[in-house]
Every structure is written in structure tokens, then in C-alpha cells.
Amino acid sequence: MSVAGAIQGVKLVRQPPPEYLAHWEFVARETPPEIIRIRSNPDARYQWKELLAHRAAGYDCGKSKEFLALGCLFRVRDHIAHRHARTAVLGSFPDKLDDCIRQGVVPVRSSRAMDWTSVIFLHEVGRWAADAADDWLRVADGILPKPTMC
């Protein structure tokens, strides 16, 4: 699994699947203002969190390791895809990734003598990204109302 695979994995979870929002609209028989607000915000983590607040209110995002991994997945993807590579002290990570690395959410090899990009562009991180996306979609599918139209 490469870094390109990690970016592909994020595409799967980048936004709440349209069928969840369409199901909500169908049941409401209109487009609730909450859906408009969710769709208009480009922050994917926000979209998921808002969808859960309205459609799976009992789910606690703050206690979910899958939701934590989802947030870190978006951060890693943004740094890779948007080329946020910056010169940094060897063995350190950009501020937006530091918490994810320090907490052990994103698995990286020891980086004391390496630049952060040399550590993050490894197959372990790509495999983690694919697994994190898969785990999140499994959780979301288990807690959100099933998007059936009948």
C-alpha cells in the first residue's frame, strides 16, 4: 500500500456518502437546513460530525478511536495531497500532524535522523490509511440509519 493508496482511501470517506443525506431528505420530505449547512461546509470531518449529531445522536465522536483516526487521516492526506512539505528539524513533524503521531494514531517508524516526509511516505502509513478508512465506513454503516428509500 503506497501513499497514493492512502489518498485514494481518503476519497472514500472525504464526505458523508450522499445516500445518507438523500435518505434524510427523503424521510423529511424536504431539504432540512441542517443538510444545506453540512453540504456547504468543505471540512469533511465537520460534515461527518454534524451528520452523526443529527442522525446518530447517541454516538460520542470524542470517545471513538475510529473518529480520531478519521481526523488524522484527513490531516495526513491534506499534508500529502496539498504538498504542505516544509523544512523541519529532523525527527519532528508539522504541528497539524504532531498530535496524531505522538498519540500513536498514525504509525511511523522512529524518525530521529529523518525528515518527516521520509517517514510518512512509507507503506505502513498507506496501509494504516486504508484500514482507517475501512474501519470508519464500517462504524458509520453500523450507527447511521440505513439509506433505503422504501
C-alpha positions as CSV (number, residue, x, y, z in Angstrom):
1,M,0.0,0.0,0.0
2,S,1.5,3.3,-1.1
3,V,0.9,6.9,-0.2
4,A,-1.2,7.1,-3.4
5,G,-3.3,4.3,-1.8
6,A,-3.7,6.5,1.3
7,I,-5.0,9.4,-0.8
8,Q,-7.4,7.0,-2.5
9,G,-8.6,5.7,0.8
10,V,-9.5,9.3,1.9
11,K,-11.6,9.7,-1.2
12,L,-13.9,7.0,0.3
13,V,-14.5,8.9,3.4
14,R,-13.9,12.5,2.3
15,Q,-17.6,13.4,2.6
16,P,-20.6,11.6,4.1
17,P,-21.9,9.3,1.5
18,P,-24.7,11.1,-0.4
19,E,-27.1,8.3,0.2
20,Y,-27.1,9.1,4.0
21,L,-28.1,12.7,3.2
22,A,-30.5,11.7,0.5
23,H,-32.2,9.3,2.9
24,W,-32.5,12.1,5.5
25,E,-34.1,14.3,2.8
26,F,-36.4,11.6,1.7
27,V,-37.7,10.9,5.2
28,A,-38.1,14.6,5.9
29,R,-39.8,15.2,2.6
30,E,-37.8,18.3,2.1
31,T,-34.2,19.5,2.4
32,P,-33.7,20.4,6.1
33,P,-31.5,23.4,6.8
34,E,-29.0,21.1,8.6
35,I,-28.3,19.3,5.3
36,I,-27.7,22.5,3.5
37,R,-25.3,23.6,6.2
38,I,-23.5,20.2,6.1
39,R,-23.1,20.2,2.3
40,S,-21.9,23.8,2.3
41,N,-19.0,23.3,4.7
42,P,-15.9,21.9,2.9
43,D,-14.5,20.4,6.1
44,A,-15.1,16.7,5.8
45,R,-14.6,15.9,9.5
46,Y,-17.2,18.6,10.3
47,Q,-19.6,17.1,7.8
48,W,-19.3,13.7,9.3
49,K,-19.6,15.1,12.9
50,E,-22.7,17.1,12.0
51,L,-24.3,14.1,10.2
52,L,-23.8,12.0,13.3
53,A,-25.1,14.7,15.6
54,H,-28.4,14.7,13.7
55,R,-28.7,11.1,12.6
56,A,-26.9,9.1,15.4
57,A,-27.1,11.5,18.3
58,G,-26.0,8.8,20.8
59,Y,-22.7,8.3,19.1
60,D,-19.8,10.0,21.0
61,C,-17.2,11.1,18.5
62,G,-14.9,12.2,21.3
63,K,-14.6,8.6,22.6
64,S,-14.3,6.9,19.2
65,K,-10.9,5.7,18.2
66,E,-12.2,5.4,14.6
67,F,-13.3,9.0,14.5
68,L,-10.0,10.1,15.9
69,A,-8.2,8.1,13.2
70,L,-10.5,9.7,10.6
71,G,-9.4,13.1,11.7
72,C,-5.8,12.1,11.5
73,L,-6.4,10.5,8.1
74,F,-7.7,13.8,6.8
75,R,-4.7,15.7,8.2
76,V,-2.2,13.2,6.6
77,R,-4.0,13.4,3.3
78,D,-4.1,17.2,3.3
79,H,-0.3,17.4,4.0
80,I,0.5,14.9,1.2
81,A,-2.1,16.0,-1.4
82,H,-1.7,19.7,-0.9
83,R,2.1,19.5,-0.7
84,H,2.5,21.0,2.7
85,A,6.0,19.8,2.9
86,R,8.1,22.3,4.8
87,T,11.6,22.2,6.1
88,A,11.6,20.9,9.7
89,V,14.0,19.8,12.3
90,L,15.0,16.2,11.8
91,G,12.8,13.9,13.9
92,S,9.9,16.4,14.1
93,F,6.6,16.6,12.4
94,P,4.4,19.5,11.3
95,D,2.2,20.9,14.0
96,K,-1.0,19.6,12.4
97,L,0.4,16.0,12.4
98,D,2.3,16.1,15.6
99,D,-0.7,15.1,17.9
100,C,-1.6,12.2,15.6
101,I,2.0,10.9,15.6
102,R,2.6,11.5,19.3
103,Q,-0.6,9.7,20.3
104,G,0.3,6.7,18.1
105,V,-2.7,7.0,15.8
106,V,-0.5,7.3,12.7
107,P,2.1,4.6,12.8
108,V,5.5,5.9,11.9
109,R,9.0,4.5,12.3
110,S,11.4,6.2,14.5
111,S,12.3,9.4,12.8
112,R,15.2,10.9,14.8
113,A,17.5,11.1,11.9
114,M,15.0,11.5,9.1
115,D,12.8,14.3,7.6
116,W,9.1,13.8,8.4
117,T,8.3,13.2,4.7
118,S,10.7,10.3,4.6
119,V,8.8,8.7,7.5
120,I,5.2,9.4,6.4
121,F,5.7,8.2,2.8
122,L,6.1,4.6,3.8
123,H,3.8,1.6,3.2
124,E,2.9,1.3,6.8
125,V,1.2,4.6,6.7
126,G,-0.5,3.8,3.5
127,R,-1.8,0.5,5.0
128,W,-3.0,2.4,8.1
129,A,-4.8,4.9,6.0
130,A,-6.7,2.2,4.1
131,D,-7.6,0.4,7.3
132,A,-8.7,3.7,9.0
133,A,-11.0,4.5,6.1
134,D,-12.4,0.9,6.1
135,D,-12.9,1.0,9.9
136,W,-14.7,4.3,9.8
137,L,-17.1,3.3,7.0
138,R,-17.9,0.1,9.0
139,V,-18.7,2.1,12.1
140,A,-20.7,4.7,10.1
141,D,-22.7,1.9,8.4
142,G,-23.5,0.4,11.8
143,I,-24.7,3.6,13.5
144,L,-26.4,5.6,10.8
145,P,-29.9,4.8,9.7
146,K,-29.9,2.6,6.6
147,P,-30.3,4.6,3.4
148,T,-33.2,2.7,1.9
149,M,-35.9,4.6,0.0
150,C,-38.7,2.0,0.5
